[in-house]
Amino acid sequence: MAEGTIKKLTDKGFGFINTGGSKDLFFHSKALQGCTFDDLREGQQVTFTEGRSDKGPCAENVRPA
């Protein structure tokens, strides 16, 4: 699993993870495991697997580290 930091959360149930690379990864609240969207905070470390949606790369299986 890859690791990253939550960069931004929205009030619409999605956010972005800073992976340390040039692009941030999108994630939706449906991709969370072991927590709810309300449990997450910007700056929090998470683990995830990189997946692909019809709109491009995204984070799946997102969990607090």
Summary of the structure (lengths in Angstrom):
residues: 65
radius of gyration: 10.3
end to end distance: 10.5
largest distance: 27.7
contacts: 173
relative contact order: 0.32
helix: 9%
strand: 55%
